[in-house]
């Protein structure tokens, strides 16, 4: 089983590049979600105060 997977090993440079891109993408997504949550929290507080 191990021998058949040996040829499929990724080049470490490609792996590092891919993971770096994934980190960037997920970090941006996280920032957008945090901003959205913050906005919803502010709307919620405004509605409660009225």
PQR file of N, CA, C, O and H, with PARSE charges and radii, in Angstrom:
ATOM      1  N   UNK A   1       0.841  -1.204   0.000 -0.4000 1.5000
ATOM      2  CA  UNK A   1       0.000   0.000   0.000 -0.0000 2.0000
ATOM      3  C   UNK A   1       0.880   1.260   0.000  0.5500 1.7000
ATOM      4  O   UNK A   1       0.617   2.212  -0.735 -0.5500 1.4000
ATOM      5  N   UNK A   2       1.892   1.248   0.809 -0.4000 1.5000
ATOM      6  CA  UNK A   2       2.774   2.405   0.902 -0.0000 2.0000
ATOM      7  C   UNK A   2       3.497   2.688  -0.404  0.5500 1.7000
ATOM      8  O   UNK A   2       3.675   3.846  -0.782 -0.5500 1.4000
ATOM      9  H   UNK A   2       2.105   0.474   1.406  0.4000 1.0000
ATOM     10  N   UNK A   3       3.914   1.630  -1.094 -0.4000 1.5000
ATOM     11  CA  UNK A   3       4.660   1.797  -2.335 -0.0000 2.0000
ATOM     12  C   UNK A   3       3.826   2.489  -3.412  0.5500 1.7000
ATOM     13  O   UNK A   3       4.358   3.293  -4.178 -0.5500 1.4000
ATOM     14  H   UNK A   3       3.769   0.690  -0.786  0.4000 1.0000
ATOM     15  N   UNK A   4       2.539   2.192  -3.480 -0.4000 1.5000
ATOM     16  CA  UNK A   4       1.699   2.777  -4.523 -0.0000 2.0000
ATOM     17  C   UNK A   4       1.483   4.268  -4.297  0.5500 1.7000
ATOM     18  O   UNK A   4       1.223   5.000  -5.253 -0.5500 1.4000
ATOM     19  H   UNK A   4       2.108   1.539  -2.857  0.4000 1.0000
ATOM     20  N   UNK A   5       1.583   4.731  -3.064 -0.4000 1.5000
ATOM     21  CA  UNK A   5       1.387   6.150  -2.762 -0.0000 2.0000
ATOM     22  C   UNK A   5       2.673   6.961  -2.893  0.5500 1.7000
ATOM     23  O   UNK A   5       2.630   8.191  -2.917 -0.5500 1.4000
ATOM     24  H   UNK A   5       1.794   4.137  -2.287  0.4000 1.0000
ATOM     25  N   UNK A   6       3.797   6.290  -2.977 -0.4000 1.5000
ATOM     26  CA  UNK A   6       5.082   6.987  -2.991 -0.0000 2.0000
ATOM     27  C   UNK A   6       5.193   7.973  -4.156  0.5500 1.7000
ATOM     28  O   UNK A   6       5.729   9.068  -3.985 -0.5500 1.4000
ATOM     29  H   UNK A   6       3.832   5.291  -2.958  0.4000 1.0000
ATOM     30  N   UNK A   7       4.697   7.603  -5.330 -0.4000 1.5000
ATOM     31  CA  UNK A   7       4.781   8.469  -6.492 -0.0000 2.0000
ATOM     32  C   UNK A   7       3.894   9.694  -6.407  0.5500 1.7000
ATOM     33  O   UNK A   7       4.045  10.619  -7.205 -0.5500 1.4000
ATOM     34  H   UNK A   7       4.262   6.713  -5.469  0.4000 1.0000
ATOM     35  N   UNK A   8       2.978   9.722  -5.461 -0.4000 1.5000
ATOM     36  CA  UNK A   8       2.023  10.828  -5.339 -0.0000 2.0000
ATOM     37  C   UNK A   8       2.470  11.888  -4.341  0.5500 1.7000
ATOM     38  O   UNK A   8       1.746  12.853  -4.097 -0.5500 1.4000
ATOM     39  H   UNK A   8       2.855   8.971  -4.812  0.4000 1.0000
ATOM     40  N   UNK A   9       3.650  11.719  -3.763 -0.4000 1.5000
ATOM     41  CA  UNK A   9       4.105  12.689  -2.765 -0.0000 2.0000
ATOM     42  C   UNK A   9       4.304  14.054  -3.417  0.5500 1.7000
ATOM     43  O   UNK A   9       4.886  14.160  -4.496 -0.5500 1.4000
ATOM     44  H   UNK A   9       4.238  10.936  -3.961  0.4000 1.0000
ATOM     45  N   UNK A  10       3.817  15.087  -2.754 -0.4000 1.5000
ATOM     46  CA  UNK A  10       3.915  16.438  -3.299 -0.0000 2.0000
ATOM     47  C   UNK A  10       5.320  16.993  -3.088  0.5500 1.7000
ATOM     48  O   UNK A  10       6.002  16.683  -2.111 -0.5500 1.4000
ATOM     49  H   UNK A  10       3.344  15.001  -1.877  0.4000 1.0000
ATOM     50  N   UNK A  11       5.716  17.813  -4.029 -0.4000 1.5000
ATOM     51  CA  UNK A  11       6.968  18.552  -3.899 -0.0000 2.0000
ATOM     52  C   UNK A  11       6.823  19.481  -2.688  0.5500 1.7000
ATOM     53  O   UNK A  11       5.844  20.223  -2.604 -0.5500 1.4000
ATOM     54  H   UNK A  11       5.162  18.065  -4.822  0.4000 1.0000
ATOM     55  N   UNK A  12       7.777  19.453  -1.751 -0.4000 1.5000
ATOM     56  CA  UNK A  12       7.653  20.302  -0.548 -0.0000 2.0000
ATOM     57  C   UNK A  12       7.462  21.782  -0.869  0.5500 1.7000
ATOM     58  O   UNK A  12       6.739  22.479  -0.158 -0.5500 1.4000
ATOM     59  H   UNK A  12       8.572  18.850  -1.820  0.4000 1.0000
ATOM     60  N   UNK A  13       8.107  22.272  -1.939 -0.4000 1.5000
ATOM     61  CA  UNK A  13       7.944  23.685  -2.300 -0.0000 2.0000
ATOM     62  C   UNK A  13       6.508  23.992  -2.717  0.5500 1.7000
ATOM     63  O   UNK A  13       5.964  25.038  -2.364 -0.5500 1.4000
ATOM     64  H   UNK A  13       8.695  21.705  -2.517  0.4000 1.0000
ATOM     65  N   UNK A  14       5.891  23.066  -3.478 -0.4000 1.5000
ATOM     66  CA  UNK A  14       4.495  23.246  -3.873 -0.0000 2.0000
ATOM     67  C   UNK A  14       3.591  23.204  -2.651  0.5500 1.7000
ATOM     68  O   UNK A  14       2.637  23.975  -2.542 -0.5500 1.4000
ATOM     69  H   UNK A  14       6.333  22.216  -3.765  0.4000 1.0000
ATOM     70  N   UNK A  15       3.899  22.297  -1.738 -0.4000 1.5000
ATOM     71  CA  UNK A  15       3.095  22.172  -0.521 -0.0000 2.0000
ATOM     72  C   UNK A  15       3.169  23.453   0.301  0.5500 1.7000
ATOM     73  O   UNK A  15       2.147  23.953   0.772 -0.5500 1.4000
ATOM     74  H   UNK A  15       4.673  21.671  -1.827  0.4000 1.0000
ATOM     75  N   UNK A  16       4.374  23.981   0.474 -0.4000 1.5000
ATOM     76  CA  UNK A  16       4.559  25.222   1.236 -0.0000 2.0000
ATOM     77  C   UNK A  16       3.814  26.370   0.556  0.5500 1.7000
ATOM     78  O   UNK A  16       3.136  27.156   1.218 -0.5500 1.4000
ATOM     79  H   UNK A  16       5.204  23.574   0.091  0.4000 1.0000
ATOM     80  N   UNK A  17       3.942  26.462  -0.762 -0.4000 1.5000
ATOM     81  CA  UNK A  17       3.264  27.524  -1.511 -0.0000 2.0000
ATOM     82  C   UNK A  17       1.747  27.408  -1.350  0.5500 1.7000
ATOM     83  O   UNK A  17       1.069  28.401  -1.087 -0.5500 1.4000
ATOM     84  H   UNK A  17       4.493  25.824  -1.299  0.4000 1.0000
ATOM     85  N   UNK A  18       1.224  26.199  -1.510 -0.4000 1.5000
ATOM     86  CA  UNK A  18      -0.219  25.976  -1.382 -0.0000 2.0000
ATOM     87  C   UNK A  18      -0.700  26.343   0.019  0.5500 1.7000
ATOM     88  O   UNK A  18      -1.706  27.036   0.174 -0.5500 1.4000
ATOM     89  H   UNK A  18       1.776  25.393  -1.724  0.4000 1.0000
ATOM     90  N   UNK A  19       0.020  25.877   1.037 -0.4000 1.5000
ATOM     91  CA  UNK A  19      -0.404  26.148   2.410 -0.0000 2.0000
ATOM     92  C   UNK A  19      -0.297  27.636   2.738  0.5500 1.7000
ATOM     93  O   UNK A  19      -1.118  28.161   3.489 -0.5500 1.4000
ATOM     94  H   UNK A  19       0.837  25.314   0.911  0.4000 1.0000
ATOM     95  N   UNK A  20       0.696  28.314   2.191 -0.4000 1.5000
ATOM     96  CA  UNK A  20       0.809  29.762   2.392 -0.0000 2.0000
ATOM     97  C   UNK A  20      -0.398  30.478   1.796  0.5500 1.7000
ATOM     98  O   UNK A  20      -0.945  31.400   2.401 -0.5500 1.4000
ATOM     99  H   UNK A  20       1.364  27.887   1.581  0.4000 1.0000
ATOM    100  N   UNK A  21      -0.806  30.047   0.611 -0.4000 1.5000
ATOM    101  CA  UNK A  21      -1.993  30.639  -0.019 -0.0000 2.0000
ATOM    102  C   UNK A  21      -3.246  30.346   0.805  0.5500 1.7000
ATOM    103  O   UNK A  21      -4.105  31.213   0.964 -0.5500 1.4000
ATOM    104  H   UNK A  21      -0.361  29.298   0.120  0.4000 1.0000
ATOM    105  N   UNK A  22      -3.346  29.124   1.328 -0.4000 1.5000
ATOM    106  CA  UNK A  22      -4.501  28.751   2.158 -0.0000 2.0000
ATOM    107  C   UNK A  22      -4.555  29.613   3.412  0.5500 1.7000
ATOM    108  O   UNK A  22      -5.628  30.069   3.807 -0.5500 1.4000
ATOM    109  H   UNK A  22      -2.648  28.420   1.199  0.4000 1.0000
ATOM    110  N   UNK A  23      -3.401  29.838   4.043 -0.4000 1.5000
ATOM    111  CA  UNK A  23      -3.348  30.675   5.248 -0.0000 2.0000
ATOM    112  C   UNK A  23      -3.844  32.079   4.923  0.5500 1.7000
ATOM    113  O   UNK A  23      -4.630  32.653   5.676 -0.5500 1.4000
ATOM    114  H   UNK A  23      -2.529  29.468   3.722  0.4000 1.0000
ATOM    115  N   UNK A  24      -3.385  32.631   3.804 -0.4000 1.5000
ATOM    116  CA  UNK A  24      -3.815  33.972   3.391 -0.0000 2.0000
ATOM    117  C   UNK A  24      -5.319  34.009   3.165  0.5500 1.7000
ATOM    118  O   UNK A  24      -5.999  34.927   3.624 -0.5500 1.4000
ATOM    119  H   UNK A  24      -2.746  32.164   3.193  0.4000 1.0000
ATOM    120  N   UNK A  25      -5.835  33.011   2.457 -0.4000 1.5000
ATOM    121  CA  UNK A  25      -7.268  32.958   2.157 -0.0000 2.0000
ATOM    122  C   UNK A  25      -8.094  32.857   3.437  0.5500 1.7000
ATOM    123  O   UNK A  25      -9.074  33.582   3.611 -0.5500 1.4000
ATOM    124  H   UNK A  25      -5.282  32.266   2.084  0.4000 1.0000
ATOM    125  N   UNK A  26      -7.693  31.959   4.326 -0.4000 1.5000
ATOM    126  CA  UNK A  26      -8.454  31.745   5.558 -0.0000 2.0000
ATOM    127  C   UNK A  26      -8.349  32.963   6.477  0.5500 1.7000
ATOM    128  O   UNK A  26      -9.312  33.302   7.165 -0.5500 1.4000
ATOM    129  H   UNK A  26      -6.896  31.371   4.185  0.4000 1.0000
ATOM    130  N   UNK A  27      -7.194  33.617   6.492 -0.4000 1.5000
ATOM    131  CA  UNK A  27      -7.028  34.826   7.304 -0.0000 2.0000
ATOM    132  C   UNK A  27      -7.961  35.931   6.810  0.5500 1.7000
ATOM    133  O   UNK A  27      -8.581  36.629   7.613 -0.5500 1.4000
ATOM    134  H   UNK A  27      -6.412  33.342   5.933  0.4000 1.0000
ATOM    135  N   UNK A  28      -8.059  36.089   5.488 -0.4000 1.5000
ATOM    136  CA  UNK A  28      -8.969  37.094   4.918 -0.0000 2.0000
ATOM    137  C   UNK A  28     -10.421  36.751   5.235  0.5500 1.7000
ATOM    138  O   UNK A  28     -11.213  37.622   5.595 -0.5500 1.4000
ATOM    139  H   UNK A  28      -7.556  35.522   4.836  0.4000 1.0000
ATOM    140  N   UNK A  29     -10.758  35.475   5.096 -0.4000 1.5000
ATOM    141  CA  UNK A  29     -12.121  35.041   5.395 -0.0000 2.0000
ATOM    142  C   UNK A  29     -12.449  35.295   6.864  0.5500 1.7000
ATOM    143  O   UNK A  29     -13.544  35.751   7.193 -0.5500 1.4000
ATOM    144  H   UNK A  29     -10.115  34.767   4.803  0.4000 1.0000
ATOM    145  N   UNK A  30     -11.502  34.999   7.734 -0.4000 1.5000
ATOM    146  CA  UNK A  30     -11.682  35.216   9.163 -0.0000 2.0000
ATOM    147  C   UNK A  30     -11.920  36.696   9.469  0.5500 1.7000
ATOM    148  O   UNK A  30     -12.790  37.030  10.273 -0.5500 1.4000
ATOM    149  H   UNK A  30     -10.612  34.629   7.467  0.4000 1.0000
ATOM    150  N   UNK A  31     -11.159  37.571   8.839 -0.4000 1.5000
ATOM    151  CA  UNK A  31     -11.319  39.010   9.054 -0.0000 2.0000
ATOM    152  C   UNK A  31     -12.696  39.480   8.595  0.5500 1.7000
ATOM    153  O   UNK A  31     -13.335  40.291   9.265 -0.5500 1.4000
ATOM    154  H   UNK A  31     -10.452  37.299   8.186  0.4000 1.0000
ATOM    155  N   UNK A  32     -13.148  38.969   7.455 -0.4000 1.5000
ATOM    156  CA  UNK A  32     -14.476  39.352   6.954 -0.0000 2.0000
ATOM    157  C   UNK A  32     -15.571  38.865   7.903  0.5500 1.7000
ATOM    158  O   UNK A  32     -16.529  39.588   8.175 -0.5500 1.4000
ATOM    159  H   UNK A  32     -12.629  38.309   6.911  0.4000 1.0000
ATOM    160  N   UNK A  33     -15.428  37.653   8.398 -0.4000 1.5000
ATOM    161  CA  UNK A  33     -16.436  37.120   9.313 -0.0000 2.0000
ATOM    162  C   UNK A  33     -16.446  37.884  10.632  0.5500 1.7000
ATOM    163  O   UNK A  33     -17.512  38.140  11.193 -0.5500 1.4000
ATOM    164  H   UNK A  33     -14.649  37.066   8.177  0.4000 1.0000
ATOM    165  N   UNK A  34     -15.278  38.247  11.124 -0.4000 1.5000
ATOM    166  CA  UNK A  34     -15.204  39.043  12.360 -0.0000 2.0000
ATOM    167  C   UNK A  34     -15.893  40.388  12.171  0.5500 1.7000
ATOM    168  O   UNK A  34     -16.626  40.848  13.047 -0.5500 1.4000
ATOM    169  H   UNK A  34     -14.412  38.039  10.668  0.4000 1.0000
ATOM    170  N   UNK A  35     -15.652  41.020  11.016 -0.4000 1.5000
ATOM    171  CA  UNK A  35     -16.284  42.310  10.728 -0.0000 2.0000
ATOM    172  C   UNK A  35     -17.800  42.153  10.649  0.5500 1.7000
ATOM    173  O   UNK A  35     -18.543  42.994  11.156 -0.5500 1.4000
ATOM    174  H   UNK A  35     -15.056  40.647  10.305  0.4000 1.0000
ATOM    175  N   UNK A  36     -18.251  41.081  10.016 -0.4000 1.5000
ATOM    176  CA  UNK A  36     -19.688  40.821   9.900 -0.0000 2.0000
ATOM    177  C   UNK A  36     -20.308  40.613  11.282  0.5500 1.7000
ATOM    178  O   UNK A  36     -21.368  41.165  11.579 -0.5500 1.4000
ATOM    179  H   UNK A  36     -17.647  40.399   9.604  0.4000 1.0000
ATOM    180  N   UNK A  37     -19.652  39.822  12.116 -0.4000 1.5000
ATOM    181  CA  UNK A  37     -20.157  39.561  13.468 -0.0000 2.0000
ATOM    182  C   UNK A  37     -20.199  40.858  14.270  0.5500 1.7000
ATOM    183  O   UNK A  37     -21.171  41.123  14.978 -0.5500 1.4000
ATOM    184  H   UNK A  37     -18.791  39.374  11.874  0.4000 1.0000
ATOM    185  N   UNK A  38     -19.143  41.666  14.158 -0.4000 1.5000
ATOM    186  CA  UNK A  38     -19.097  42.947  14.865 -0.0000 2.0000
ATOM    187  C   UNK A  38     -20.273  43.831  14.436  0.5500 1.7000
ATOM    188  O   UNK A  38     -20.932  44.455  15.268 -0.5500 1.4000
ATOM    189  H   UNK A  38     -18.354  41.450  13.583  0.4000 1.0000
ATOM    190  N   UNK A  39     -20.520  43.873  13.138 -0.4000 1.5000
ATOM    191  CA  UNK A  39     -21.623  44.673  12.599 -0.0000 2.0000
ATOM    192  C   UNK A  39     -22.965  44.178  13.142  0.5500 1.7000
ATOM    193  O   UNK A  39     -23.816  44.978  13.533 -0.5500 1.4000
ATOM    194  H   UNK A  39     -19.985  43.367  12.462  0.4000 1.0000
ATOM    195  N   UNK A  40     -23.146  42.864  13.164 -0.4000 1.5000
ATOM    196  CA  UNK A  40     -24.397  42.294  13.674 -0.0000 2.0000
ATOM    197  C   UNK A  40     -24.563  42.597  15.163  0.5500 1.7000
ATOM    198  O   UNK A  40     -25.666  42.890  15.623 -0.5500 1.4000
ATOM    199  H   UNK A  40     -22.455  42.214  12.846  0.4000 1.0000
ATOM    200  N   UNK A  41     -23.465  42.525  15.907 -0.4000 1.5000
ATOM    201  CA  UNK A  41     -23.522  42.836  17.340 -0.0000 2.0000
ATOM    202  C   UNK A  41     -23.919  44.290  17.569  0.5500 1.7000
ATOM    203  O   UNK A  41     -24.707  44.593  18.465 -0.5500 1.4000
ATOM    204  H   UNK A  41     -22.568  42.287  15.533  0.4000 1.0000
ATOM    205  N   UNK A  42     -23.369  45.186  16.752 -0.4000 1.5000
ATOM    206  CA  UNK A  42     -23.710  46.602  16.887 -0.0000 2.0000
ATOM    207  C   UNK A  42     -25.175  46.851  16.544  0.5500 1.7000
ATOM    208  O   UNK A  42     -25.845  47.635  17.217 -0.5500 1.4000
ATOM    209  H   UNK A  42     -22.729  44.939  16.024  0.4000 1.0000
ATOM    210  N   UNK A  43     -25.675  46.193  15.507 -0.4000 1.5000
ATOM    211  CA  UNK A  43     -27.093  46.326  15.144 -0.0000 2.0000
ATOM    212  C   UNK A  43     -27.976  45.801  16.269  0.5500 1.7000
ATOM    213  O   UNK A  43     -29.011  46.384  16.591 -0.5500 1.4000
ATOM    214  H   UNK A  43     -25.131  45.557  14.960  0.4000 1.0000
ATOM    215  N   UNK A  44     -27.552  44.704  16.851 -0.4000 1.5000
ATOM    216  CA  UNK A  44     -28.301  44.082  17.943 -0.0000 2.0000
ATOM    217  C   UNK A  44     -28.378  45.024  19.148  0.5500 1.7000
ATOM    218  O   UNK A  44     -29.437  45.190  19.752 -0.5500 1.4000
ATOM    219  H   UNK A  44     -26.711  44.230  16.590  0.4000 1.0000
ATOM    220  N   UNK A  45     -27.244  45.635  19.485 -0.4000 1.5000
ATOM    221  CA  UNK A  45     -27.205  46.566  20.617 -0.0000 2.0000
ATOM    222  C   UNK A  45     -28.081  47.781  20.347  0.5500 1.7000
ATOM    223  O   UNK A  45     -28.787  48.254  21.237 -0.5500 1.4000
ATOM    224  H   UNK A  45     -26.383  45.501  18.994  0.4000 1.0000
ATOM    225  N   UNK A  46     -28.035  48.288  19.110 -0.4000 1.5000
ATOM    226  CA  UNK A  46     -28.856  49.445  18.741 -0.0000 2.0000
ATOM    227  C   UNK A  46     -30.338  49.111  18.868  0.5500 1.7000
ATOM    228  O   UNK A  46     -31.120  49.924  19.363 -0.5500 1.4000
ATOM    229  H   UNK A  46     -27.462  47.904  18.386  0.4000 1.0000
ATOM    230  N   UNK A  47     -30.719  47.938  18.432 -0.4000 1.5000
ATOM    231  CA  UNK A  47     -32.120  47.520  18.500 -0.0000 2.0000
ATOM    232  C   UNK A  47     -32.567  47.368  19.946  0.5500 1.7000
ATOM    233  O   UNK A  47     -33.708  47.687  20.278 -0.5500 1.4000
ATOM    234  H   UNK A  47     -30.084  47.278  18.030  0.4000 1.0000
ATOM    235  N   UNK A  48     -31.684  46.886  20.806 -0.4000 1.5000
ATOM    236  CA  UNK A  48     -32.029  46.710  22.219 -0.0000 2.0000
ATOM    237  C   UNK A  48     -32.201  48.052  22.920  0.5500 1.7000
ATOM    238  O   UNK A  48     -33.022  48.182  23.828 -0.5500 1.4000
ATOM    239  H   UNK A  48     -30.756  46.627  20.536  0.4000 1.0000
ATOM    240  N   UNK A  49     -31.422  49.051  22.497 -0.4000 1.5000
ATOM    241  CA  UNK A  49     -31.465  50.359  23.153 -0.0000 2.0000
ATOM    242  C   UNK A  49     -32.716  51.151  22.789  0.5500 1.7000
ATOM    243  O   UNK A  49     -33.125  52.039  23.537 -0.5500 1.4000
ATOM    244  H   UNK A  49     -30.755  48.945  21.760  0.4000 1.0000
ATOM    245  N   UNK A  50     -33.324  50.840  21.654 -0.4000 1.5000
ATOM    246  CA  UNK A  50     -34.509  51.598  21.220 -0.0000 2.0000
ATOM    247  C   UNK A  50     -35.740  51.231  22.014  0.5500 1.7000
ATOM    248  O   UNK A  50     -36.816  51.778  21.773 -0.5500 1.4000
ATOM    249  H   UNK A  50     -32.992  50.118  21.047  0.4000 1.0000
TER
END
